[in-house]
Amino acid sequence: MRMFQVCQCGAPLQLNEKPTPTPTGSEILLKTVAAGVCHSDLHIWDGYYDLGAGKKLDLLGRGIKLPLTMGHENVGDVVAVGPDAKGVKIGARVLAHPWMGCGECSVCKRGDEQLCKTPRNLGVFSDGGYADYIMVPHPRYLFDIGDMAPEKVAPLACSGITTFSAIKKAGSIIKDEPLVIIGAGGLGLMCLALNKMMGNKGAIVVDIDPVKRDAAMKAGAIAVVDGKAPDAAQQIIKLTNGGAWAVNDYVGSSTTVQLGVDCITKGGKVIVVGLFGGDITVSTPFFPLRAMAIQGSYVGSLPEMKELLDLVRAKGLPPIPMTTRPLDQVASALDDLRAGKVIGRVVLTMA
């Protein structure tokens, strides 16, 4: 089997080969059909997150081991199963939920495997979908997608579940008040689509790129704001009639988080999802005086994945811009993503 791997952080991906593995125990072997390209892969490839003030969070020190096959947005066909993998049919086309924990701790048992302290996430802590085959450790991580288009389903494994979970964290207030979305990349446009599908009021989208702002308007945004504008916060406050109740920040830079804090109303919440990096300073009296909250949101849970797929089956797949490329173009796809040339999502497909 072929696999495109990070063998040294910052160095070009390497095309390697090894024998196709045989599943044991509860394992399931998937033949990769589609693998989404995600911005977080750039951080993994680089080997760090920017913590601001010249500090970095070393990912190899957090348990990521090289060589690594990235790719965590995966759809595949079941081609082999271990003797303990119950309820899985050979030939089934499935979405693989990538956010896997140990399965044994109290966090995992309550359904929050994405928060497990010993994660096994596909494409991060174990090999993912930038390869001909993927090994999944247990049937509970697989969701049959029937005849849905695999290239459109694959991004649900990260882009979809991440935005779905972040929207839910905004609370019921966004049924009546607009959600502010910072960043109109793959996550932001997915959020815009899912927010509408969930029956919420609508969204105001912020981005520094006019092309992406235009894409957001075409996708149904109530309004768009240039994040570089000196009065960006004031524009958002005016558009929300006094300040936003909820902000989903899919960039996660010093500038965007500060913008979120500056534009929320009393009692408002900023939900930080993006991993661009940086830091901010917030005066501590503002937390009680403004009754404000800054909350992080990391991907989504296994139960939320089921909820998301139920929503998709009822309402259809979210209509986000998408392009497909063959697996061997993974490096150029990542380069284009880093350069800001991608609108929506790039999905790698395999014949």
Secondary structure as GFF3:
##gff-version 3
##sequence-region A 1 351
A	DSSP	beta_strand	2	6	.	.	.	ID=ss1
A	DSSP	beta_strand	14	17	.	.	.	ID=ss2
A	DSSP	beta_strand	28	37	.	.	.	ID=ss3
A	DSSP	alpha_helix	40	46	.	.	.	ID=ss4
A	DSSP	beta_strand	48	52	.	.	.	ID=ss5
A	DSSP	beta_strand	55	58	.	.	.	ID=ss6
A	DSSP	three_ten_helix	60	62	.	.	.	ID=ss7
A	DSSP	beta_strand	68	69	.	.	.	ID=ss8
A	DSSP	beta_strand	73	81	.	.	.	ID=ss9
A	DSSP	beta_strand	93	96	.	.	.	ID=ss10
A	DSSP	alpha_helix	106	109	.	.	.	ID=ss11
A	DSSP	three_ten_helix	113	115	.	.	.	ID=ss12
A	DSSP	beta_strand	133	136	.	.	.	ID=ss13
A	DSSP	three_ten_helix	139	141	.	.	.	ID=ss14
A	DSSP	beta_strand	142	144	.	.	.	ID=ss15
A	DSSP	alpha_helix	150	153	.	.	.	ID=ss16
A	DSSP	three_ten_helix	154	157	.	.	.	ID=ss17
A	DSSP	alpha_helix	159	170	.	.	.	ID=ss18
A	DSSP	three_ten_helix	172	175	.	.	.	ID=ss19
A	DSSP	beta_strand	179	182	.	.	.	ID=ss20
A	DSSP	alpha_helix	186	197	.	.	.	ID=ss21
A	DSSP	beta_strand	203	207	.	.	.	ID=ss22
A	DSSP	alpha_helix	210	218	.	.	.	ID=ss23
A	DSSP	beta_strand	223	226	.	.	.	ID=ss24
A	DSSP	alpha_helix	232	239	.	.	.	ID=ss25
A	DSSP	beta_strand	244	249	.	.	.	ID=ss26
A	DSSP	alpha_helix	254	263	.	.	.	ID=ss27
A	DSSP	beta_strand	264	272	.	.	.	ID=ss28
A	DSSP	alpha_helix	286	289	.	.	.	ID=ss29
A	DSSP	beta_strand	293	296	.	.	.	ID=ss30
A	DSSP	alpha_helix	302	315	.	.	.	ID=ss31
A	DSSP	beta_strand	322	326	.	.	.	ID=ss32
A	DSSP	three_ten_helix	327	329	.	.	.	ID=ss33
A	DSSP	alpha_helix	330	338	.	.	.	ID=ss34
A	DSSP	beta_strand	345	349	.	.	.	ID=ss35
###
